[in-house]
Amino acid sequence: MQQTTIKKTPALKFIAIMAIATSVILVFTITPWNIVPTLVTEDVSVIAITDYGCVGESSMGISVVVSYCDASVGDVISATFYVPAMKLNGYYDRIEDKLTTVIP
């Protein structure tokens, strides 16, 4: 009697390769370095005075609360705040440009 051997596909190797490929694709599409907040110090113009301090608006359009502020509305003060890195490096703009080329 002859014995036939059935070759099985290497499922473990295939799953490992797929996991590595998926993680590489996720790293390049999600780009976590664009989500990480970046500390920015900028001169902001005061738009309101509250109980918590002054509310200022940065040149990027971000509202910033500066505690212990004695400025008045319209003054320019220095503020330190966090913004996502993608706001600084133009990531949003590049995505928007790509979307306009794709949408008919």
MDTraj code that builds the backbone (N, CA, C; nanometers):
import mdtraj as md
import numpy as np

residues = "MET GLN GLN THR THR ILE LYS LYS THR PRO ALA LEU LYS PHE ILE ALA ILE MET ALA ILE ALA THR SER VAL ILE LEU VAL PHE THR ILE THR PRO TRP ASN ILE VAL PRO THR LEU VAL THR GLU ASP VAL SER VAL ILE ALA ILE THR ASP TYR GLY CYS VAL GLY GLU SER SER MET GLY ILE SER VAL VAL VAL SER TYR CYS ASP ALA SER VAL GLY ASP VAL ILE SER ALA THR PHE TYR VAL PRO ALA MET LYS LEU ASN GLY TYR TYR ASP ARG ILE GLU ASP LYS LEU THR THR VAL ILE PRO".split()
xyz = np.array([
    [0.0803, -0.1167, 0.0000],
    [0.0000, 0.0000, 0.0000],
    [0.0864, 0.1256, 0.0000],
    [0.0450, 0.2191, -0.0779],
    [0.1195, 0.3434, -0.0867],
    [0.0590, 0.4475, 0.0067],
    [0.1471, 0.5200, 0.0694],
    [0.0999, 0.6280, 0.1553],
    [0.1162, 0.7598, 0.0797],
    [0.0132, 0.8348, 0.0791],
    [0.0214, 0.9658, 0.0155],
    [0.0372, 1.0717, 0.1240],
    [0.1245, 1.1614, 0.0990],
    [0.1448, 1.2704, 0.1951],
    [0.0760, 1.3952, 0.1429],
    [0.0044, 1.4571, 0.2287],
    [-0.0663, 1.5799, 0.1932],
    [0.0145, 1.6958, 0.2501],
    [0.0507, 1.7869, 0.1613],
    [0.1254, 1.9043, 0.2073],
    [0.0271, 2.0115, 0.2527],
    [0.0503, 2.0600, 0.3714],
    [-0.0333, 2.1663, 0.4250],
    [0.0347, 2.3005, 0.3982],
    [-0.0454, 2.4002, 0.3783],
    [0.0114, 2.5331, 0.3602],
    [0.0630, 2.5831, 0.4948],
    [0.1714, 2.6538, 0.4949],
    [0.2260, 2.7051, 0.6223],
    [0.1409, 2.8217, 0.6730],
    [0.0360, 2.7894, 0.7442],
    [-0.0604, 2.8897, 0.7913],
    [0.0032, 2.9896, 0.8875],
    [0.0906, 2.9430, 0.9728],
    [0.1524, 3.0334, 1.0701],
    [0.2395, 3.1370, 1.0007],
    [0.3154, 3.0944, 0.9006],
    [0.3983, 3.1895, 0.8254],
    [0.3123, 3.2898, 0.7505],
    [0.2035, 3.2423, 0.6911],
    [0.1139, 3.3301, 0.6168],
    [0.0512, 3.4342, 0.7085],
    [0.0077, 3.3907, 0.8260],
    [-0.0531, 3.4841, 0.9220],
    [0.0499, 3.5864, 0.9696],
    [0.1719, 3.5440, 0.9931],
    [0.2772, 3.6371, 1.0365],
    [0.3071, 3.7404, 0.9285],
    [0.3152, 3.6959, 0.8045],
    [0.3419, 3.7890, 0.6943],
    [0.2274, 3.8884, 0.6795],
    [0.1048, 3.8418, 0.6910],
    [-0.0111, 3.9315, 0.6807],
    [-0.0140, 4.0319, 0.7964],
    [0.0223, 3.9882, 0.9163],
    [0.0247, 4.0788, 1.0319],
    [0.1309, 4.1867, 1.0138],
    [0.2466, 4.1486, 0.9647],
    [0.3539, 4.2464, 0.9412],
    [0.3125, 4.3440, 0.8324],
    [0.2545, 4.2948, 0.7252],
    [0.2113, 4.3822, 0.6157],
    [0.1031, 4.4791, 0.6622],
    [0.0099, 4.4306, 0.7420],
    [-0.0963, 4.5164, 0.7930],
    [-0.0411, 4.6247, 0.8847],
    [0.0527, 4.5895, 0.9696],
    [0.1097, 4.6901, 1.0597],
    [0.1895, 4.7944, 0.9830],
    [0.2612, 4.7540, 0.8803],
    [0.3360, 4.8513, 0.7992],
    [0.2397, 4.9454, 0.7276],
    [0.1322, 4.8911, 0.6728],
    [0.0334, 4.9748, 0.6044],
    [-0.0311, 5.0725, 0.7022],
    [-0.0637, 5.0268, 0.8225],
    [-0.1241, 5.1154, 0.9216],
    [-0.0298, 5.2265, 0.9641],
    [0.0974, 5.1958, 0.9792],
    [0.1938, 5.2985, 1.0192],
    [0.2035, 5.4074, 0.9131],
    [0.2003, 5.3683, 0.7866],
    [0.2144, 5.4688, 0.6815],
    [0.0844, 5.5401, 0.6481],
    [-0.0311, 5.4852, 0.6849],
    [-0.1560, 5.5549, 0.6575],
    [-0.2033, 5.6377, 0.7761],
    [-0.1876, 5.5872, 0.8962],
    [-0.2315, 5.6616, 1.0142],
    [-0.1274, 5.7650, 1.0554],
    [-0.0035, 5.7370, 1.0326],
    [0.1094, 5.8237, 1.0671],
    [0.0979, 5.8806, 1.2079],
    [0.1313, 5.8001, 1.3071],
    [0.1149, 5.8456, 1.4452],
    [0.1995, 5.9673, 1.4800],
    [0.3060, 5.9919, 1.4065],
    [0.3878, 6.1094, 1.4380],
    [0.3145, 6.2372, 1.4007],
    [0.2081, 6.2313, 1.3229],
    [0.1281, 6.3494, 1.2931],
    [0.0216, 6.3761, 1.3979],
    [-0.0085, 6.2776, 1.4799],
    [-0.1121, 6.2930, 1.5820],
    [-0.0526, 6.3438, 1.7132],
    [0.0738, 6.3172, 1.7367],
    [0.1402, 6.3542, 1.8618],
    [0.1360, 6.5067, 1.8780],
    [0.0941, 6.5558, 1.9948],
    [0.0898, 6.7003, 2.0150],
    [0.2296, 6.7613, 2.0246],
    [0.2394, 6.8822, 1.9723],
    [0.3653, 6.9562, 1.9716],
    [0.3456, 7.0846, 2.0520],
    [0.4426, 7.1171, 2.1348],
    [0.4355, 7.2378, 2.2164],
    [0.4751, 7.3588, 2.1318],
    [0.3889, 7.4613, 2.1319],
    [0.4109, 7.5812, 2.0515],
    [0.4021, 7.7022, 2.1429],
    [0.4935, 7.7951, 2.1283],
    [0.4852, 7.9238, 2.1969],
    [0.4660, 8.0304, 2.0911],
    [0.3611, 8.1077, 2.1071],
    [0.3229, 8.2033, 2.0036],
    [0.2606, 8.3264, 2.0666],
    [0.2681, 8.4392, 1.9983],
    [0.1983, 8.5590, 2.0421],
    [0.0535, 8.5496, 1.9970],
    [-0.0394, 8.5616, 2.0931],
    [-0.1814, 8.5532, 2.0634],
    [-0.2480, 8.6847, 2.0999],
    [-0.3542, 8.7156, 2.0289],
    [-0.4278, 8.8374, 2.0622],
    [-0.5448, 8.7999, 2.1527],
    [-0.5632, 8.8771, 2.2585],
    [-0.6659, 8.8491, 2.3581],
    [-0.8018, 8.8864, 2.3003],
    [-0.8967, 8.7905, 2.3054],
    [-1.0305, 8.8160, 2.2528],
    [-1.1360, 8.8205, 2.3631],
    [-1.1026, 8.7697, 2.4834],
    [-1.1985, 8.7739, 2.5939],
    [-1.1247, 8.7584, 2.7263],
    [-1.1887, 8.8080, 2.8305],
    [-1.1375, 8.7932, 2.9666],
    [-1.2412, 8.7105, 3.0445],
    [-1.1969, 8.6034, 3.1094],
    [-1.2865, 8.5180, 3.1869],
    [-1.2348, 8.5057, 3.3293],
    [-1.3067, 8.4275, 3.4119],
    [-1.2633, 8.4039, 3.5488],
    [-1.1372, 8.3190, 3.5529],
    [-1.1140, 8.2402, 3.4481],
    [-0.9991, 8.1500, 3.4443],
    [-0.8752, 8.2159, 3.3848],
    [-0.8902, 8.3301, 3.3227],
    [-0.7779, 8.3991, 3.2606],
    [-0.8204, 8.4628, 3.1295],
    [-0.7236, 8.4867, 3.0448],
    [-0.7497, 8.5489, 2.9154],
    [-0.7671, 8.4418, 2.8082],
    [-0.8576, 8.4668, 2.7167],
    [-0.8751, 8.3788, 2.6018],
    [-0.8149, 8.4504, 2.4821],
    [-0.7194, 8.3848, 2.4193],
    [-0.6538, 8.4431, 2.3035],
    [-0.6698, 8.3563, 2.1812],
    [-0.6525, 8.4161, 2.0650],
    [-0.6610, 8.3413, 1.9401],
    [-0.5252, 8.3465, 1.8718],
    [-0.4754, 8.2271, 1.8345],
    [-0.3450, 8.2190, 1.7697],
    [-0.3589, 8.2448, 1.6205],
    [-0.2478, 8.2524, 1.5531],
    [-0.2497, 8.2750, 1.4085],
    [-0.3034, 8.1540, 1.3329],
    [-0.3058, 8.0366, 1.3973],
    [-0.3607, 7.9150, 1.3366],
    [-0.5100, 7.9020, 1.3617],
    [-0.5696, 7.9978, 1.4349],
    [-0.7124, 7.9934, 1.4624],
    [-0.7490, 7.9105, 1.5829],
    [-0.6536, 7.8817, 1.6683],
    [-0.6774, 7.8009, 1.7873],
    [-0.6996, 7.8939, 1.9058],
    [-0.8069, 7.8685, 1.9819],
    [-0.8325, 7.9468, 2.1022],
    [-0.7486, 7.8920, 2.2165],
    [-0.6843, 7.9828, 2.2889],
    [-0.5921, 7.9451, 2.3960],
    [-0.6326, 8.0203, 2.5221],
    [-0.6398, 7.9486, 2.6347],
    [-0.6670, 8.0126, 2.7627],
    [-0.5353, 8.0302, 2.8362],
    [-0.5060, 8.1546, 2.8733],
    [-0.3845, 8.1864, 2.9479],
    [-0.4269, 8.2241, 3.0888],
    [-0.3896, 8.1400, 3.1841],
    [-0.4290, 8.1688, 3.3218],
    [-0.3391, 8.2771, 3.3807],
    [-0.3910, 8.3417, 3.4823],
    [-0.3192, 8.4502, 3.5517],
    [-0.2759, 8.5574, 3.4524],
    [-0.3710, 8.6105, 3.3830],
    [-0.3443, 8.7103, 3.2799],
    [-0.4073, 8.8425, 3.3227],
    [-0.3336, 8.9515, 3.3100],
    [-0.3876, 9.0827, 3.3440],
    [-0.3947, 9.1733, 3.2216],
    [-0.4033, 9.1158, 3.1037],
    [-0.4137, 9.1931, 2.9801],
    [-0.5592, 9.2296, 2.9553],
    [-0.5793, 9.3204, 2.8629],
    [-0.7159, 9.3569, 2.8253],
    [-0.7421, 9.3101, 2.6826],
    [-0.8690, 9.3183, 2.6421],
    [-0.9078, 9.2714, 2.5089],
    [-0.8334, 9.3517, 2.4022],
    [-0.7752, 9.2813, 2.3080],
    [-0.7004, 9.3449, 2.1994],
    [-0.5500, 9.3432, 2.2202],
    [-0.5039, 9.3170, 2.3425],
    [-0.3600, 9.3098, 2.3685],
    [-0.3010, 9.1830, 2.3076],
    [-0.1727, 9.1853, 2.2816],
    [-0.1011, 9.0687, 2.2298],
    [-0.0128, 9.0162, 2.3421],
    [-0.0325, 8.8880, 2.3767],
    [0.0456, 8.8252, 2.4827],
    [0.1082, 8.6965, 2.4300],
    [0.2073, 8.6478, 2.5020],
    [0.2724, 8.5224, 2.4641],
    [0.2029, 8.4069, 2.5348],
    [0.1777, 8.2989, 2.4589],
    [0.1103, 8.1817, 2.5158],
    [0.1787, 8.0555, 2.4666],
    [0.1824, 7.9553, 2.5530],
    [0.2375, 7.8244, 2.5185],
    [0.1248, 7.7233, 2.5226],
    [0.1086, 7.6473, 2.4141],
    [-0.0014, 7.5517, 2.4050],
    [0.0392, 7.4365, 2.3136],
    [-0.0397, 7.3301, 2.3186],
    [-0.0142, 7.2111, 2.2373],
    [-0.1053, 7.2106, 2.1153],
    [-0.0508, 7.1718, 2.0017],
    [-0.1290, 7.1505, 1.8796],
    [-0.0836, 7.0187, 1.8176],
    [-0.1724, 6.9508, 1.7447],
    [-0.1285, 6.8301, 1.6758],
    [-0.0224, 6.8640, 1.5713],
    [0.0745, 6.7779, 1.5568],
    [0.1841, 6.8040, 1.4639],
    [0.1344, 6.8203, 1.3215],
    [0.0233, 6.7557, 1.2861],
    [-0.0265, 6.7657, 1.1492],
    [-0.0747, 6.9062, 1.1166],
    [-0.1081, 6.9864, 1.2171],
    [-0.1455, 7.1257, 1.1915],
    [-0.0236, 7.2084, 1.1527],
    [0.0919, 7.1727, 1.2062],
    [0.2123, 7.2494, 1.1786],
    [0.2822, 7.2085, 1.0488],
    [0.2776, 7.0807, 1.0162],
    [0.3536, 7.0348, 0.9000],
    [0.2732, 7.0300, 0.7710],
    [0.1495, 7.0772, 0.7714],
    [0.0703, 7.0838, 0.6496],
    [0.0085, 6.9525, 0.6072],
    [-0.0048, 6.8586, 0.6987],
    [-0.0616, 6.7274, 0.6654],
    [-0.2055, 6.7410, 0.6187],
    [-0.2842, 6.8254, 0.6857],
    [-0.4231, 6.8474, 0.6451],
    [-0.4310, 6.9017, 0.5031],
    [-0.3430, 6.9950, 0.4713],
    [-0.3449, 7.0556, 0.3386],
    [-0.3136, 6.9540, 0.2297],
    [-0.2167, 6.8672, 0.2548],
    [-0.1819, 6.7655, 0.1547],
    [-0.2960, 6.6671, 0.1345],
    [-0.3649, 6.6290, 0.2425],
    [-0.4792, 6.5381, 0.2295],
    [-0.5913, 6.6063, 0.1511],
    [-0.6158, 6.7325, 0.1803],
    [-0.7210, 6.8051, 0.1090],
    [-0.6878, 6.8176, -0.0397],
    [-0.5621, 6.8418, -0.0731],
    [-0.5213, 6.8490, -0.2137],
    [-0.5410, 6.7159, -0.2842],
    [-0.5095, 6.6069, -0.2150],
    [-0.5286, 6.4741, -0.2747],
    [-0.6760, 6.4438, -0.2951],
    [-0.7603, 6.4841, -0.1997],
    [-0.9025, 6.4581, -0.2118],
    [-0.9637, 6.5346, -0.3277],
    [-0.9180, 6.6557, -0.3534],
    [-0.9731, 6.7322, -0.4642],
    [-0.9367, 6.6701, -0.5986],
    [-0.8243, 6.6006, -0.6053],
    [-0.7888, 6.5346, -0.7311],
    [-0.8660, 6.4057, -0.7514],
    [-0.9129, 6.3439, -0.6434],
    [-0.9844, 6.2169, -0.6535],
    [-1.1330, 6.2383, -0.6798],
    [-1.1921, 6.3350, -0.6138],
    [-1.3362, 6.3573, -0.6282],
    [-1.3621, 6.4239, -0.7632],
    [-1.4522, 6.3652, -0.8434],
    [-1.4775, 6.4219, -0.9768],
    [-1.5606, 6.5478, -0.9721],
])
top = md.Topology()
chain = top.add_chain()
for i, resn in enumerate(residues, 1):
    res = top.add_residue(resn, chain, resSeq=i)
    for name in ("N", "CA", "C"):
        top.add_atom(name, md.element.get_by_symbol(name[0]), res)
traj = md.Trajectory(xyz[None], top)
